[in-house]
Amino acid sequence: QFLLVAKFFTKQVVNIDSVVRTFKPLWRTQNDFKIKDMGDNTLFFDFEDEYDLQQVVKHEPWTYKKHLLIFERVQKNIPISNLRF
């Protein structure tokens, strides 16, 4: 699986539909990706293809509504709660 967790550094609640509308045309992924809300302005991105994930990471840093967005790659046997943004 090709997974990223993103932390949005804003006090506003992040809307998943708005995130998709913002990043889908910017990222221009070859395949689809899914997003799951993890709470506390943290979103889980599940990419169908590793190339798409690599392209997103390669072009960091990203912002959303002028607020910083940090990605961490999900690794096996490491709980998401242990990731440091």
C-alpha positions as CSV (number, residue, x, y, z in Angstrom):
1,Q,0.0,0.0,0.0
2,F,1.1,3.5,-0.7
3,L,0.0,5.6,2.3
4,L,0.7,9.1,3.6
5,V,-0.6,10.9,6.6
6,A,-1.0,14.7,6.4
7,K,-1.1,17.2,9.2
8,F,-2.8,20.5,8.3
9,F,-1.4,23.3,10.5
10,T,-4.5,25.4,10.8
11,K,-7.1,26.0,13.5
12,Q,-9.9,25.7,11.0
13,V,-11.5,22.3,10.5
14,V,-10.3,20.8,7.3
15,N,-13.0,19.7,4.8
16,I,-12.1,16.5,2.9
17,D,-14.2,17.5,-0.2
18,S,-12.4,20.8,-0.3
19,V,-9.0,19.1,0.0
20,V,-9.8,16.8,-2.9
21,R,-11.0,19.7,-5.1
22,T,-7.8,21.6,-4.3
23,F,-5.2,18.9,-4.7
24,K,-6.5,16.6,-7.3
25,P,-5.9,19.1,-10.2
26,L,-2.6,20.2,-8.6
27,W,-1.2,16.7,-8.1
28,R,-2.5,15.4,-11.5
29,T,-2.1,11.8,-10.2
30,Q,-2.3,9.1,-12.8
31,N,-4.5,7.0,-10.6
32,D,-7.0,7.7,-7.9
33,F,-6.4,8.3,-4.2
34,K,-8.7,8.0,-1.2
35,I,-8.8,10.2,1.8
36,K,-9.9,9.4,5.4
37,D,-10.3,11.9,8.2
38,M,-8.2,10.9,11.3
39,G,-9.4,13.9,13.4
40,D,-7.3,16.9,14.6
41,N,-6.8,18.1,11.1
42,T,-5.0,14.9,10.2
43,L,-5.9,13.1,6.9
44,F,-4.9,9.7,5.7
45,F,-4.1,9.4,1.9
46,D,-4.2,6.0,0.2
47,F,-2.7,6.1,-3.3
48,E,-3.2,3.4,-5.8
49,D,0.2,3.9,-7.3
50,E,3.6,4.5,-5.7
51,Y,4.6,6.9,-8.5
52,D,1.8,9.2,-7.6
53,L,2.8,9.2,-3.9
54,Q,6.4,9.9,-4.8
55,Q,5.4,12.9,-6.9
56,V,3.4,14.4,-4.1
57,V,6.3,14.0,-1.7
58,K,8.8,15.2,-4.2
59,H,7.1,18.6,-4.6
60,E,6.7,19.4,-0.9
61,P,6.1,21.6,0.9
62,W,2.4,22.0,0.2
63,T,0.0,24.6,1.6
64,Y,-3.7,24.5,2.0
65,K,-5.5,27.9,2.2
66,K,-2.1,29.5,3.1
67,H,-1.5,27.0,5.9
68,L,1.4,24.5,6.0
69,L,0.7,20.9,5.3
70,I,3.2,18.2,6.3
71,F,3.3,14.6,5.1
72,E,4.7,11.5,6.7
73,R,4.9,8.2,4.9
74,V,3.1,5.4,6.8
75,Q,5.4,2.5,7.5
76,K,4.6,-1.0,8.6
77,N,4.5,-1.7,12.4
78,I,4.6,2.0,13.3
79,P,1.3,3.4,14.6
80,I,0.1,6.6,13.1
81,S,-0.2,8.1,16.6
82,N,3.6,7.8,16.8
83,L,4.3,9.9,13.8
84,R,6.0,13.3,14.4
85,F,5.1,16.1,12.2
